[in-house]
């Protein structure tokens, strides 16, 4: 190979090397931009999902409290009506 051909070949290798490095830098910048955007979207979606889940948990806790109070009130009413019913029956038997 002649000297001018080697010089041309060397210069083309240098230019291709520079272009390859520039392309890799550009691609890494694009990847960084995509990953940043993905992170922001994921973060927003996480907040969007967590808010209804938290509110649902609060509603469930409130519903359980109300249900517990209703059950306790029902048990109290049943207990009282059983107690008064038993007392009435025993009074009727005494006087009969």
BELNORKA-V944654 format. One record per residue. N is the residue number from 0. OMEGA is omega as a letter, one per 20 degrees, with the letter a starting at -180 (none if undefined). NEAR is the number of other C-alpha atoms within 12 Angstrom. D_CENTER is the distance of its C-alpha to the mean C-alpha in Angstrom with 1 decimal. Layout:
N:OMEGA:NEAR:D_CENTER / N:OMEGA:NEAR:D_CENTER
//
This chain:
0:a:8:66.2 / 1:a:8:67.8 / 2:r:9:66.7 / 3:r:10:65.6 / 4:r:11:63.5 / 5:r:12:61.8 / 6:r:13:61.1 / 7:r:14:59.6 / 8:r:15:57.5 / 9:r:14:56.4 / 10:r:14:55.5 / 11:r:15:53.4 / 12:r:14:51.6 / 13:r:14:50.9 / 14:r:14:49.7 / 15:r:14:47.5 / 16:r:14:46.1 / 17:r:14:45.3 / 18:r:14:43.7 / 19:r:15:41.6 / 20:r:14:40.4 / 21:r:14:39.7 / 22:r:14:37.7 / 23:r:14:35.7 / 24:r:14:35.0 / 25:a:14:34.0 / 26:r:14:31.7 / 27:r:14:30.0 / 28:r:14:29.6 / 29:r:14:28.1 / 30:r:14:25.7 / 31:r:14:24.7 / 32:r:14:24.2 / 33:a:14:22.0 / 34:r:14:19.9 / 35:r:14:19.7 / 36:r:14:18.7 / 37:r:15:16.0 / 38:a:14:14.6 / 39:r:14:14.7 / 40:r:14:13.2 / 41:r:15:10.2 / 42:r:14:9.9 / 43:r:14:10.4 / 44:r:14:7.9 / 45:r:16:5.1 / 46:a:14:7.1 / 47:r:14:7.8 / 48:a:14:4.8 / 49:a:15:4.6 / 50:r:14:8.3 / 51:r:14:9.0 / 52:r:14:7.3 / 53:r:15:9.4 / 54:r:14:12.2 / 55:r:14:12.2 / 56:r:14:12.6 / 57:r:14:15.3 / 58:r:14:17.0 / 59:r:15:17.1 / 60:r:14:18.6 / 61:r:14:21.1 / 62:r:14:21.9 / 63:r:14:22.6 / 64:a:14:24.9 / 65:r:14:26.7 / 66:r:14:27.2 / 67:r:15:28.5 / 68:r:14:30.9 / 69:r:14:32.1 / 70:r:15:32.7 / 71:r:14:34.6 / 72:r:14:36.6 / 73:r:14:37.5 / 74:r:15:38.6 / 75:r:14:40.7 / 76:r:15:42.3 / 77:r:14:43.0 / 78:r:15:44.4 / 79:a:14:46.6 / 80:r:14:47.8 / 81:a:14:48.7 / 82:r:15:50.5 / 83:r:14:52.5 / 84:r:15:53.2 / 85:r:14:54.6 / 86:a:14:56.7 / 87:r:14:58.1 / 88:a:14:59.0 / 89:r:13:60.7 / 90:a:12:62.7 / 91:a:11:63.8 / 92:a:10:65.1 / 93:a:9:67.0 / 94:a:8:68.8 / 95:none:7:69.5
//
